[in-house]
Amino acid sequence: MPTARLRKPRHGVPSAGRIRVFTEGDVLYAAMLAAIRAARRSIKLESYIFADDEIGRRFIAALGERSRAGVQVRVHLDAAGSFFWGPRAVQKALTAAGVEVHWFHRWSWHMPLRYNRRNHRKILTVDGRTGFFGGFNIHRENSRAVYGEERWRDTHLQVGGTMARDLDILFDALWLRHQRLSPVTSISDDNELITNYSRRGRHFLHKLLTSKFATAQRSIHLTTPYFVPDYRTRRSLMRAARRGVDVRLLVPHKNNERLAQWAAHAAYANLLDAGVRIHEYLPRMLHAKTTVVDGGWSCVGTANLDYRSFFLNYELNLASEDRGLARTLERHFRADLVQSAAIGPRRWAQRSWLLRPLELVGWAARHWL
């Protein structure tokens, strides 16, 4: 898979090494499992979905083997995300092998609203030296070998050095429920890990993205599976398009969340009229979350462009000024455009009137999607 070479460290900060970009689940899972099997001290895994299926069982076996060998293995799973994916079987198999398992925000009648705040992060760190994070969950839908040509399209990163150690710190902070231990950002070289676990971090990513949109000079290329933008985000994108910036939005044609798709459709008309170009990815479910601005600044991770990711879920993103990473993500974006269909203002205005009430329903529910 492509790699992005980072620049030399500045101000004595240790280099994070190379960033490896994954877009195929089978290649990613092979790399993650190889790292797990090589662990000597610790394995920390955090996932929104961990399924009891062919892929999940491979991870259960590898994690269990290392645990039995004396390696400290901790697995942190989101209760809502894994609800329909066999969570009891996953927990039973892991705990039987001595793995420590925590569930994030299980349902409670005493605190029902807490269940709506989810841990959407996906992290794996091994010995504090190798780290993985991004959009891939642990389930068969991402595997071409298991799921076939309809596997989901996603993006994930592998890092080392300082960033891997920072991922370790971020995992521990959420595991221990210590918000003060979780920095809003962790910076190494031209890279900035952004988390929103602390109160200070709740609005950081939202403000960062809108500020980048506001200062873009040439291009804004966005990929997101769930696009339900708030007013400030919409305004920033529309203003950029009106001043001549090439603003392109890549969203899925096939969507596993119909209500979220209806909500996205409700925002299309104004964006198209302002000159934003919207493309629907045709072959399969698109789950990647990437942004490239002016070909040099990029953002990739777990956050969608919606209310839930900005203000409710716990997310993890990398913002980077490394041009090698931006070029890699831009190349993937353009390759995906080839397999997409553009939605023009005239075509959108001619859509069926039967769909418009559904768009209103989706928009009304946008804060709960």
DRENFI-242421 format. One record per residue (C-alpha): residue number from 0; residue in three letters; x, y, z. Coordinates in pm, 1 decimal, padded with zeros to 6 digits. Last residue first. Layout:
# residues N
gupa nr->NUM rest->Ala east->X north->Y up->Z
...
//
This chain:
# residues 369
gupa nr->368 rest->Leu east->-02825.6 north->01018.6 up->01345.9
gupa nr->367 rest->Trp east->-02966.1 north->01201.4 up->01649.5
gupa nr->366 rest->His east->-02883.3 north->01563.6 up->01563.2
gupa nr->365 rest->Arg east->-02998.6 north->01512.7 up->01202.8
gupa nr->364 rest->Ala east->-03352.6 north->01399.9 up->01293.0
gupa nr->363 rest->Ala east->-03530.3 north->01702.0 up->01139.6
gupa nr->362 rest->Trp east->-03300.7 north->01676.8 up->00837.6
gupa nr->361 rest->Gly east->-03392.8 north->01312.3 up->00780.0
gupa nr->360 rest->Val east->-03765.9 north->01383.9 up->00800.0
gupa nr->359 rest->Leu east->-03728.3 north->01682.1 up->00566.2
gupa nr->358 rest->Glu east->-03539.1 north->01467.0 up->00318.0
gupa nr->357 rest->Leu east->-03816.4 north->01207.6 up->00336.5
gupa nr->356 rest->Pro east->-04070.2 north->01476.0 up->00247.3
gupa nr->355 rest->Arg east->-03856.1 north->01557.6 up->-00058.2
gupa nr->354 rest->Leu east->-03828.7 north->01205.7 up->-00196.4
gupa nr->353 rest->Leu east->-04182.0 north->01185.5 up->-00341.0
gupa nr->352 rest->Trp east->-04112.4 north->01502.9 up->-00536.8
gupa nr->351 rest->Ser east->-03883.2 north->01296.6 up->-00757.1
gupa nr->350 rest->Arg east->-03555.6 north->01458.5 up->-00856.2
gupa nr->349 rest->Gln east->-03564.2 north->01728.5 up->-01125.4
gupa nr->348 rest->Ala east->-03388.8 north->01994.7 up->-00915.7
gupa nr->347 rest->Trp east->-03106.1 north->01748.5 up->-00857.9
gupa nr->346 rest->Arg east->-03051.4 north->01688.9 up->-01228.3
gupa nr->345 rest->Arg east->-03043.2 north->02064.4 up->-01293.9
gupa nr->344 rest->Pro east->-02801.7 north->02132.0 up->-01007.2
gupa nr->343 rest->Gly east->-02563.7 north->01854.6 up->-01120.2
gupa nr->342 rest->Ile east->-02493.2 north->01532.7 up->-00930.8
gupa nr->341 rest->Ala east->-02171.2 north->01376.5 up->-01055.7
gupa nr->340 rest->Ala east->-02144.0 north->01000.0 up->-01081.4
gupa nr->339 rest->Ser east->-01854.3 north->00811.6 up->-00925.4
gupa nr->338 rest->Gln east->-01603.7 north->00544.4 up->-01023.9
gupa nr->337 rest->Val east->-01357.8 north->00792.4 up->-01173.4
gupa nr->336 rest->Leu east->-01408.3 north->01007.3 up->-00863.3
gupa nr->335 rest->Asp east->-01268.5 north->00721.9 up->-00651.1
gupa nr->334 rest->Ala east->-00936.9 north->00737.6 up->-00836.5
gupa nr->333 rest->Arg east->-00930.9 north->01114.4 up->-00781.7
gupa nr->332 rest->Phe east->-00978.7 north->01073.2 up->-00407.7
gupa nr->331 rest->His east->-00717.1 north->00799.0 up->-00384.1
gupa nr->330 rest->Arg east->-00461.6 north->01022.4 up->-00555.0
gupa nr->329 rest->Glu east->-00556.0 north->01310.2 up->-00324.1
gupa nr->328 rest->Leu east->-00500.4 north->01087.8 up->-00020.3
gupa nr->327 rest->Thr east->-00152.7 north->00994.3 up->-00143.3
gupa nr->326 rest->Arg east->-00067.1 north->01352.7 up->-00235.3
gupa nr->325 rest->Ala east->-00179.6 north->01477.3 up->00106.6
gupa nr->324 rest->Leu east->00034.7 north->01213.7 up->00281.3
gupa nr->323 rest->Gly east->00340.9 north->01320.6 up->00083.8
gupa nr->322 rest->Arg east->00259.1 north->01686.3 up->00140.7
gupa nr->321 rest->Asp east->00287.2 north->01659.7 up->00517.4
gupa nr->320 rest->Glu east->00075.8 north->01940.8 up->00658.0
gupa nr->319 rest->Ser east->-00128.1 north->01695.3 up->00861.8
gupa nr->318 rest->Ala east->-00446.2 north->01675.6 up->01063.7
gupa nr->317 rest->Leu east->-00495.3 north->01325.8 up->01207.0
gupa nr->316 rest->Asn east->-00835.0 north->01240.5 up->01346.8
gupa nr->315 rest->Leu east->-00980.9 north->01065.6 up->01651.1
gupa nr->314 rest->Glu east->-01345.4 north->01074.4 up->01755.4
gupa nr->313 rest->Tyr east->-01561.9 north->01059.4 up->02067.4
gupa nr->312 rest->Asn east->-01919.0 north->01101.5 up->01952.6
gupa nr->311 rest->Leu east->-02149.4 north->01390.4 up->02040.1
gupa nr->310 rest->Phe east->-02038.9 north->01731.3 up->01904.0
gupa nr->309 rest->Phe east->-01848.5 north->01704.3 up->01577.0
gupa nr->308 rest->Ser east->-01908.3 north->01337.9 up->01498.9
gupa nr->307 rest->Arg east->-02279.3 north->01349.9 up->01581.8
gupa nr->306 rest->Tyr east->-02341.6 north->01682.1 up->01406.5
gupa nr->305 rest->Asp east->-02208.5 north->01562.7 up->01072.9
gupa nr->304 rest->Leu east->-01902.9 north->01571.9 up->00852.2
gupa nr->303 rest->Asn east->-01781.9 north->01229.3 up->00963.4
gupa nr->302 rest->Ala east->-01502.9 north->01183.1 up->01215.7
gupa nr->301 rest->Thr east->-01297.4 north->00862.1 up->01223.7
gupa nr->300 rest->Gly east->-00963.2 north->00960.5 up->01076.0
gupa nr->299 rest->Val east->-00808.7 north->01165.1 up->00796.7
gupa nr->298 rest->Cys east->-00724.4 north->01533.0 up->00757.3
gupa nr->297 rest->Ser east->-00503.0 north->01679.2 up->00488.1
gupa nr->296 rest->Trp east->-00307.6 north->01994.2 up->00406.9
gupa nr->295 rest->Gly east->-00100.2 north->02015.3 up->00088.2
gupa nr->294 rest->Gly east->-00320.0 north->01964.2 up->-00217.7
gupa nr->293 rest->Asp east->-00501.0 north->02293.2 up->-00158.6
gupa nr->292 rest->Val east->-00714.0 north->02126.9 up->00109.9
gupa nr->291 rest->Val east->-00744.1 north->01747.3 up->00135.8
gupa nr->290 rest->Thr east->-01012.8 north->01592.2 up->00356.4
gupa nr->289 rest->Thr east->-01068.6 north->01224.6 up->00435.7
gupa nr->288 rest->Lys east->-01337.3 north->01008.3 up->00596.5
gupa nr->287 rest->Ala east->-01369.1 north->00669.3 up->00426.1
gupa nr->286 rest->His east->-01690.8 north->00463.8 up->00460.7
gupa nr->285 rest->Leu east->-01807.1 north->00434.4 up->00098.6
gupa nr->284 rest->Met east->-02042.9 north->00140.9 up->00044.1
gupa nr->283 rest->Arg east->-01990.3 north->-00008.0 up->-00299.3
gupa nr->282 rest->Pro east->-01944.6 north->00057.7 up->-00673.1
gupa nr->281 rest->Leu east->-02114.8 north->00398.5 up->-00717.9
gupa nr->280 rest->Tyr east->-01944.2 north->00679.7 up->-00528.4
gupa nr->279 rest->Glu east->-02178.9 north->00977.4 up->-00554.3
gupa nr->278 rest->His east->-02022.9 north->01308.6 up->-00658.1
gupa nr->277 rest->Ile east->-02115.4 north->01659.7 up->-00541.3
gupa nr->276 rest->Arg east->-01963.1 north->01973.0 up->-00691.0
gupa nr->275 rest->Val east->-02001.9 north->02288.4 up->-00481.9
gupa nr->274 rest->Gly east->-02091.8 north->02578.4 up->-00710.5
gupa nr->273 rest->Ala east->-02318.6 north->02784.1 up->-00485.0
gupa nr->272 rest->Asp east->-02632.0 north->02635.9 up->-00643.9
gupa nr->271 rest->Leu east->-02496.2 north->02289.2 up->-00573.3
gupa nr->270 rest->Leu east->-02446.4 north->02368.3 up->-00203.8
gupa nr->269 rest->Asn east->-02794.0 north->02519.6 up->-00170.4
gupa nr->268 rest->Ala east->-02958.0 north->02215.0 up->-00330.5
gupa nr->267 rest->Tyr east->-02755.0 north->01945.9 up->-00154.0
gupa nr->266 rest->Ala east->-02843.5 north->02008.2 up->00212.0
gupa nr->265 rest->Ala east->-03169.3 north->01807.7 up->00221.0
gupa nr->264 rest->His east->-02992.7 north->01522.5 up->00043.0
gupa nr->263 rest->Ala east->-02764.1 north->01479.6 up->00342.8
gupa nr->262 rest->Ala east->-03064.1 north->01433.3 up->00572.8
gupa nr->261 rest->Trp east->-03207.1 north->01169.9 up->00339.5
gupa nr->260 rest->Gln east->-02871.5 north->00990.6 up->00342.6
gupa nr->259 rest->Ala east->-02864.2 north->00995.6 up->00722.2
gupa nr->258 rest->Leu east->-03211.1 north->00835.8 up->00729.3
gupa nr->257 rest->Arg east->-03098.9 north->00566.4 up->00484.7
gupa nr->256 rest->Glu east->-02801.5 north->00455.9 up->00692.8
gupa nr->255 rest->Asn east->-02628.2 north->00169.1 up->00508.7
gupa nr->254 rest->Asn east->-02564.4 north->00394.4 up->00208.6
gupa nr->253 rest->Lys east->-02509.1 north->00301.1 up->-00154.2
gupa nr->252 rest->His east->-02455.7 north->00619.7 up->-00357.6
gupa nr->251 rest->Pro east->-02179.9 north->00708.9 up->-00113.3
gupa nr->250 rest->Val east->-02042.6 north->01063.0 up->-00079.1
gupa nr->249 rest->Leu east->-01759.8 north->01253.7 up->-00248.6
gupa nr->248 rest->Leu east->-01775.9 north->01633.4 up->-00208.8
gupa nr->247 rest->Arg east->-01581.7 north->01861.2 up->-00438.1
gupa nr->246 rest->Val east->-01494.6 north->02228.2 up->-00382.7
gupa nr->245 rest->Asp east->-01268.8 north->02373.5 up->-00653.9
gupa nr->244 rest->Val east->-01216.4 north->02722.0 up->-00507.4
gupa nr->243 rest->Gly east->-01350.7 north->03004.1 up->-00725.2
gupa nr->242 rest->Arg east->-01472.4 north->03259.2 up->-00469.6
gupa nr->241 rest->Arg east->-01822.7 north->03113.6 up->-00483.4
gupa nr->240 rest->Ala east->-01694.9 north->02763.1 up->-00405.2
gupa nr->239 rest->Ala east->-01519.1 north->02883.7 up->-00091.1
gupa nr->238 rest->Arg east->-01827.0 north->03073.0 up->00024.1
gupa nr->237 rest->Met east->-02040.6 north->02762.2 up->-00021.6
gupa nr->236 rest->Leu east->-01798.2 north->02541.7 up->00172.6
gupa nr->235 rest->Ser east->-01772.3 north->02784.4 up->00464.6
gupa nr->234 rest->Arg east->-02151.6 north->02839.0 up->00472.9
gupa nr->233 rest->Arg east->-02221.7 north->02467.1 up->00478.7
gupa nr->232 rest->Thr east->-01976.0 north->02413.0 up->00765.2
gupa nr->231 rest->Arg east->-02120.7 north->02701.4 up->00968.6
gupa nr->230 rest->Tyr east->-02480.3 north->02588.3 up->00911.7
gupa nr->229 rest->Asp east->-02424.8 north->02229.5 up->01025.2
gupa nr->228 rest->Pro east->-02337.6 north->01960.6 up->00773.7
gupa nr->227 rest->Val east->-02510.7 north->01623.6 up->00749.0
gupa nr->226 rest->Phe east->-02271.3 north->01425.9 up->00531.5
gupa nr->225 rest->Tyr east->-02237.8 north->01064.3 up->00637.2
gupa nr->224 rest->Pro east->-02004.0 north->00854.1 up->00423.1
gupa nr->223 rest->Thr east->-01741.3 north->01127.8 up->00389.0
gupa nr->222 rest->Thr east->-01482.0 north->01222.3 up->00128.8
gupa nr->221 rest->Leu east->-01391.9 north->01588.6 up->00091.6
gupa nr->220 rest->His east->-01172.3 north->01766.0 up->-00164.4
gupa nr->219 rest->Ile east->-01122.6 north->02137.5 up->-00104.0
gupa nr->218 rest->Ser east->-00923.0 north->02311.6 up->-00377.4
gupa nr->217 rest->Arg east->-00743.0 north->02627.8 up->-00485.7
gupa nr->216 rest->Gln east->-00711.7 north->02901.7 up->-00223.7
gupa nr->215 rest->Ala east->-00855.5 north->02754.8 up->00096.4
gupa nr->214 rest->Thr east->-00873.0 north->03009.0 up->00382.3
gupa nr->213 rest->Ala east->-01237.7 north->02962.5 up->00482.3
gupa nr->212 rest->Phe east->-01229.1 north->02586.1 up->00427.8
gupa nr->211 rest->Lys east->-00927.8 north->02561.3 up->00658.8
gupa nr->210 rest->Ser east->-01110.3 north->02768.1 up->00922.3
gupa nr->209 rest->Thr east->-01417.1 north->02545.1 up->00887.6
gupa nr->208 rest->Leu east->-01203.5 north->02236.4 up->00938.7
gupa nr->207 rest->Leu east->-01021.8 north->02368.0 up->01246.4
gupa nr->206 rest->Lys east->-01339.6 north->02497.5 up->01410.7
gupa nr->205 rest->His east->-01512.7 north->02159.1 up->01376.8
gupa nr->204 rest->Leu east->-01200.5 north->01975.8 up->01491.9
gupa nr->203 rest->Phe east->-01171.9 north->02187.4 up->01808.3
gupa nr->202 rest->His east->-01536.0 north->02194.0 up->01916.1
gupa nr->201 rest->Arg east->-01533.7 north->01917.5 up->02178.3
gupa nr->200 rest->Gly east->-01159.4 north->01935.1 up->02245.9
gupa nr->199 rest->Arg east->-01179.4 north->02164.5 up->02546.0
gupa nr->198 rest->Arg east->-01432.0 north->01931.9 up->02710.4
gupa nr->197 rest->Ser east->-01186.3 north->01642.7 up->02686.2
gupa nr->196 rest->Tyr east->-01253.7 north->01339.6 up->02467.8
gupa nr->195 rest->Asn east->-01237.1 north->01538.7 up->02144.3
gupa nr->194 rest->Thr east->-00920.3 north->01398.9 up->01989.0
gupa nr->193 rest->Ile east->-00686.5 north->01552.0 up->01733.3
gupa nr->192 rest->Leu east->-00350.6 north->01405.0 up->01636.4
gupa nr->191 rest->Glu east->-00138.0 north->01673.4 up->01471.0
gupa nr->190 rest->Asn east->00126.7 north->01603.4 up->01209.2
gupa nr->189 rest->Asp east->00392.0 north->01827.4 up->01058.7
gupa nr->188 rest->Asp east->00664.8 north->01697.6 up->01291.2
gupa nr->187 rest->Ser east->00488.5 north->01561.9 up->01599.9
gupa nr->186 rest->Ile east->00190.5 north->01732.2 up->01761.6
gupa nr->185 rest->Ser east->-00061.2 north->01588.8 up->02007.5
gupa nr->184 rest->Thr east->-00394.7 north->01768.6 up->02018.5
gupa nr->183 rest->Val east->-00684.8 north->01797.2 up->02261.2
gupa nr->182 rest->Pro east->-00477.9 north->01620.3 up->02525.3
gupa nr->181 rest->Ser east->-00634.3 north->01328.9 up->02715.9
gupa nr->180 rest->Leu east->-00504.3 north->01290.2 up->03072.6
gupa nr->179 rest->Arg east->-00751.7 north->01549.3 up->03198.6
gupa nr->178 rest->Gln east->-01039.0 north->01345.2 up->03060.4
gupa nr->177 rest->His east->-00954.0 north->01049.6 up->03282.5
gupa nr->176 rest->Arg east->-01202.8 north->00771.4 up->03205.6
gupa nr->175 rest->Leu east->-00930.2 north->00509.4 up->03270.0
gupa nr->174 rest->Trp east->-00981.7 north->00342.3 up->02930.5
gupa nr->173 rest->Leu east->-01038.8 north->00684.8 up->02771.7
gupa nr->172 rest->Ala east->-00710.3 north->00823.0 up->02900.8
gupa nr->171 rest->Asp east->-00523.2 north->00497.8 up->02835.4
gupa nr->170 rest->Phe east->-00618.1 north->00492.5 up->02466.8
gupa nr->169 rest->Leu east->-00510.8 north->00853.7 up->02419.7
gupa nr->168 rest->Ile east->-00174.5 north->00784.7 up->02583.5
gupa nr->167 rest->Asp east->-00110.3 north->00481.3 up->02360.2
gupa nr->166 rest->Leu east->-00208.3 north->00684.6 up->02055.6
gupa nr->165 rest->Asp east->00053.2 north->00940.0 up->02161.1
gupa nr->164 rest->Arg east->00316.0 north->00665.7 up->02176.5
gupa nr->163 rest->Ala east->00227.8 north->00562.3 up->01821.7
gupa nr->162 rest->Met east->00247.1 north->00926.5 up->01712.5
gupa nr->161 rest->Thr east->00593.1 north->00968.4 up->01861.7
gupa nr->160 rest->Gly east->00744.9 north->00669.5 up->01682.4
gupa nr->159 rest->Gly east->00521.7 north->00467.6 up->01452.9
gupa nr->158 rest->Val east->00218.6 north->00510.6 up->01231.5
gupa nr->157 rest->Gln east->-00029.1 north->00294.8 up->01039.1
gupa nr->156 rest->Leu east->-00326.7 north->00467.3 up->00879.1
gupa nr->155 rest->His east->-00679.1 north->00367.6 up->00771.5
gupa nr->154 rest->Thr east->-00911.1 north->00452.2 up->00480.9
gupa nr->153 rest->Asp east->-01238.7 north->00286.5 up->00378.4
gupa nr->152 rest->Arg east->-01426.7 north->00135.1 up->00082.5
gupa nr->151 rest->Trp east->-01667.9 north->-00133.7 up->00204.0
gupa nr->150 rest->Arg east->-01663.6 north->-00480.0 up->00051.3
gupa nr->149 rest->Glu east->-01904.6 north->-00532.2 up->-00240.9
gupa nr->148 rest->Glu east->-01639.0 north->-00715.6 up->-00444.0
gupa nr->147 rest->Gly east->-01642.5 north->-01008.0 up->-00202.1
gupa nr->146 rest->Tyr east->-01730.4 north->-01027.5 up->00166.8
gupa nr->145 rest->Val east->-01470.4 north->-01280.6 up->00281.2
gupa nr->144 rest->Ala east->-01167.9 north->-01224.8 up->00056.6
gupa nr->143 rest->Arg east->-01267.6 north->-00864.4 up->-00012.7
gupa nr->142 rest->Ser east->-01275.8 north->-00791.9 up->00358.1
gupa nr->141 rest->Asn east->-01427.3 north->-00469.2 up->00492.2
gupa nr->140 rest->Glu east->-01778.6 north->-00608.2 up->00544.7
gupa nr->139 rest->Arg east->-01626.7 north->-00897.8 up->00742.7
gupa nr->138 rest->His east->-01588.5 north->-00696.1 up->01061.8
gupa nr->137 rest->Ile east->-01327.6 north->-00514.0 up->01267.3
gupa nr->136 rest->Asn east->-01394.1 north->-00146.1 up->01199.6
gupa nr->135 rest->Phe east->-01193.1 north->00055.1 up->00949.3
gupa nr->134 rest->Gly east->-01213.1 north->00435.8 up->00962.6
gupa nr->133 rest->Gly east->-00873.6 north->00539.4 up->01094.1
gupa nr->132 rest->Phe east->-00613.4 north->00423.4 up->01344.4
gupa nr->131 rest->Phe east->-00308.7 north->00196.8 up->01365.3
gupa nr->130 rest->Gly east->-00009.2 north->00225.2 up->01597.6
gupa nr->129 rest->Thr east->00334.2 north->00072.6 up->01634.4
gupa nr->128 rest->Arg east->00581.3 north->00149.2 up->01912.5
gupa nr->127 rest->Gly east->00370.9 north->00167.5 up->02229.1
gupa nr->126 rest->Asp east->00416.5 north->-00209.6 up->02265.0
gupa nr->125 rest->Val east->00139.1 north->-00255.6 up->02008.5
gupa nr->124 rest->Thr east->-00123.0 north->00013.6 up->01957.0
gupa nr->123 rest->Leu east->-00458.0 north->-00039.5 up->01785.3
gupa nr->122 rest->Ile east->-00713.4 north->00239.3 up->01760.1
gupa nr->121 rest->Lys east->-01060.4 north->00280.1 up->01608.3
gupa nr->120 rest->Arg east->-01255.1 north->00573.1 up->01755.5
gupa nr->119 rest->His east->-01635.9 north->00603.4 up->01745.7
gupa nr->118 rest->Asn east->-01679.5 north->00595.7 up->02123.0
gupa nr->117 rest->Arg east->-02044.6 north->00682.0 up->02155.9
gupa nr->116 rest->Arg east->-02253.6 north->00945.7 up->02328.3
gupa nr->115 rest->Asn east->-02615.3 north->00835.2 up->02279.5
gupa nr->114 rest->Tyr east->-02581.9 north->00575.7 up->02556.1
gupa nr->113 rest->Arg east->-02514.7 north->00860.3 up->02800.9
gupa nr->112 rest->Leu east->-02871.1 north->00979.6 up->02746.4
gupa nr->111 rest->Pro east->-03008.6 north->00676.8 up->02932.8
gupa nr->110 rest->Met east->-02824.5 north->00744.6 up->03260.4
gupa nr->109 rest->His east->-03012.0 north->00555.8 up->03535.5
gupa nr->108 rest->Trp east->-03180.5 north->00320.4 up->03291.5
gupa nr->107 rest->Ser east->-02834.2 north->00219.6 up->03176.6
gupa nr->106 rest->Trp east->-02721.4 north->00107.8 up->02832.5
gupa nr->105 rest->Arg east->-02349.1 north->00040.6 up->02807.4
gupa nr->104 rest->His east->-02134.5 north->00346.7 up->02767.9
gupa nr->103 rest->Phe east->-01799.0 north->00202.4 up->02653.7
gupa nr->102 rest->Trp east->-01754.6 north->-00167.3 up->02717.5
gupa nr->101 rest->His east->-01424.7 north->-00275.9 up->02871.4
gupa nr->100 rest->Val east->-01249.1 north->-00605.5 up->02801.7
gupa nr->99 rest->Glu east->-00928.6 north->-00728.9 up->02969.0
gupa nr->98 rest->Val east->-00799.1 north->-01031.7 up->02778.2
gupa nr->97 rest->Gly east->-00738.3 north->-01345.3 up->02987.9
gupa nr->96 rest->Ala east->-00814.7 north->-01599.4 up->02715.3
gupa nr->95 rest->Ala east->-01164.1 north->-01667.9 up->02850.2
gupa nr->94 rest->Thr east->-01211.4 north->-01289.7 up->02861.2
gupa nr->93 rest->Leu east->-01166.8 north->-01268.8 up->02484.3
gupa nr->92 rest->Ala east->-01398.2 north->-01556.3 up->02391.8
gupa nr->91 rest->Lys east->-01676.1 north->-01446.3 up->02627.3
gupa nr->90 rest->Gln east->-01650.4 north->-01082.3 up->02520.5
gupa nr->89 rest->Val east->-01678.2 north->-01163.6 up->02150.3
gupa nr->88 rest->Ala east->-01966.1 north->-01407.6 up->02205.3
gupa nr->87 rest->Arg east->-02153.2 north->-01151.0 up->02411.4
gupa nr->86 rest->Pro east->-02094.3 north->-00875.0 up->02156.0
gupa nr->85 rest->Gly east->-02241.8 north->-01065.2 up->01860.6
gupa nr->84 rest->Trp east->-02249.6 north->-00787.6 up->01600.3
gupa nr->83 rest->Phe east->-02582.2 north->-00612.2 up->01661.6
gupa nr->82 rest->Phe east->-02472.4 north->-00413.3 up->01968.4
gupa nr->81 rest->Ser east->-02114.6 north->-00352.1 up->01853.6
gupa nr->80 rest->Gly east->-02157.5 north->00019.0 up->01784.1
gupa nr->79 rest->Ala east->-02388.4 north->00079.8 up->02079.7
gupa nr->78 rest->Ala east->-02161.2 north->-00082.6 up->02339.2
gupa nr->77 rest->Asp east->-01838.9 north->00068.6 up->02205.8
gupa nr->76 rest->Leu east->-01542.7 north->-00158.9 up->02256.2
gupa nr->75 rest->His east->-01219.2 north->-00125.4 up->02456.3
gupa nr->74 rest->Val east->-00982.1 north->-00423.7 up->02434.9
gupa nr->73 rest->Arg east->-00680.3 north->-00456.7 up->02665.5
gupa nr->72 rest->Val east->-00404.1 north->-00713.2 up->02625.2
gupa nr->71 rest->Gln east->-00105.4 north->-00729.5 up->02863.3
gupa nr->70 rest->Val east->00131.5 north->-00986.7 up->02712.3
gupa nr->69 rest->Gly east->00185.0 north->-01300.0 up->02922.4
gupa nr->68 rest->Ala east->00179.3 north->-01568.2 up->02651.2
gupa nr->67 rest->Arg east->-00188.1 north->-01638.7 up->02727.5
gupa nr->66 rest->Ser east->-00260.8 north->-01278.5 up->02638.7
gupa nr->65 rest->Arg east->-00066.5 north->-01309.7 up->02315.2
gupa nr->64 rest->Glu east->-00265.7 north->-01616.6 up->02209.7
gupa nr->63 rest->Gly east->-00593.6 north->-01452.7 up->02304.9
gupa nr->62 rest->Leu east->-00523.0 north->-01143.2 up->02096.8
gupa nr->61 rest->Ala east->-00438.4 north->-01354.4 up->01791.4
gupa nr->60 rest->Ala east->-00742.3 north->-01581.5 up->01829.6
gupa nr->59 rest->Ile east->-00983.8 north->-01294.8 up->01897.4
gupa nr->58 rest->Phe east->-00841.7 north->-01103.9 up->01601.0
gupa nr->57 rest->Arg east->-00901.8 north->-01394.3 up->01366.2
gupa nr->56 rest->Arg east->-01245.5 north->-01437.9 up->01523.0
gupa nr->55 rest->Gly east->-01339.0 north->-01079.7 up->01435.2
gupa nr->54 rest->Ile east->-01256.6 north->-01134.7 up->01069.7
gupa nr->53 rest->Glu east->-01463.6 north->-01451.5 up->01024.3
gupa nr->52 rest->Asp east->-01751.7 north->-01318.2 up->01234.3
gupa nr->51 rest->Asp east->-01825.9 north->-01214.5 up->01594.5
gupa nr->50 rest->Ala east->-01794.8 north->-00847.1 up->01510.8
gupa nr->49 rest->Phe east->-01590.1 north->-00573.3 up->01674.2
gupa nr->48 rest->Ile east->-01755.0 north->-00240.8 up->01586.7
gupa nr->47 rest->Tyr east->-01658.5 north->00095.8 up->01739.9
gupa nr->46 rest->Ser east->-01307.4 north->-00028.2 up->01806.2
gupa nr->45 rest->Glu east->-01026.3 north->00021.8 up->02058.0
gupa nr->44 rest->Leu east->-00730.6 north->-00214.8 up->02084.0
gupa nr->43 rest->Lys east->-00438.2 north->-00194.1 up->02323.0
gupa nr->42 rest->Ile east->-00166.2 north->-00458.6 up->02303.3
gupa nr->41 rest->Ser east->00119.6 north->-00461.4 up->02553.1
gupa nr->40 rest->Arg east->00460.0 north->-00608.3 up->02632.1
gupa nr->39 rest->Arg east->00603.0 north->-00841.8 up->02365.2
gupa nr->38 rest->Ala east->00376.8 north->-00797.5 up->02064.4
gupa nr->37 rest->Ala east->00484.1 north->-00972.1 up->01740.8
gupa nr->36 rest->Arg east->00150.6 north->-01153.4 up->01697.8
gupa nr->35 rest->Ile east->-00034.2 north->-00821.8 up->01735.9
gupa nr->34 rest->Ala east->00180.7 north->-00652.2 up->01470.5
gupa nr->33 rest->Ala east->00118.5 north->-00936.5 up->01226.3
gupa nr->32 rest->Leu east->-00254.2 north->-00918.9 up->01302.3
gupa nr->31 rest->Met east->-00260.5 north->-00545.5 up->01228.3
gupa nr->30 rest->Ala east->-00068.2 north->-00586.5 up->00901.6
gupa nr->29 rest->Ala east->-00292.6 north->-00870.9 up->00782.9
gupa nr->28 rest->Tyr east->-00602.1 north->-00672.3 up->00883.7
gupa nr->27 rest->Leu east->-00484.1 north->-00375.3 up->00678.9
gupa nr->26 rest->Val east->-00412.0 north->-00578.8 up->00366.2
gupa nr->25 rest->Asp east->-00748.9 north->-00757.3 up->00389.4
gupa nr->24 rest->Gly east->-00929.0 north->-00431.3 up->00459.4
gupa nr->23 rest->Glu east->-00811.7 north->-00248.8 up->00150.2
gupa nr->22 rest->Thr east->-00762.4 north->00130.9 up->00160.8
gupa nr->21 rest->Phe east->-00453.2 north->00145.9 up->00379.1
gupa nr->20 rest->Val east->-00213.5 north->00440.4 up->00414.1
gupa nr->19 rest->Arg east->00127.0 north->00388.2 up->00575.3
gupa nr->18 rest->Ile east->00269.5 north->00684.8 up->00758.9
gupa nr->17 rest->Arg east->00645.2 north->00669.9 up->00784.0
gupa nr->16 rest->Gly east->00866.2 north->00760.3 up->01076.2
gupa nr->15 rest->Ala east->00714.1 north->00954.4 up->01365.9
gupa nr->14 rest->Ser east->01035.5 north->01155.7 up->01389.6
gupa nr->13 rest->Pro east->01149.9 north->01256.3 up->01736.0
gupa nr->12 rest->Val east->01093.5 north->01625.3 up->01822.9
gupa nr->11 rest->Gly east->01431.5 north->01805.1 up->01848.2
gupa nr->10 rest->His east->01296.2 north->02140.9 up->01734.1
gupa nr->9 rest->Arg east->01205.9 north->01999.0 up->01392.2
gupa nr->8 rest->Pro east->01187.2 north->01639.0 up->01271.6
gupa nr->7 rest->Lys east->01272.2 north->01557.1 up->00910.0
gupa nr->6 rest->Arg east->00976.9 north->01544.8 up->00676.6
gupa nr->5 rest->Leu east->00739.5 north->01252.0 up->00666.0
gupa nr->4 rest->Arg east->00737.8 north->00997.3 up->00386.2
gupa nr->3 rest->Ala east->00384.8 north->00896.0 up->00284.6
gupa nr->2 rest->Thr east->00331.1 north->00529.8 up->00214.9
gupa nr->1 rest->Pro east->00116.2 north->00362.5 up->-00047.1
gupa nr->0 rest->Met east->00000.0 north->00000.0 up->00000.0
//
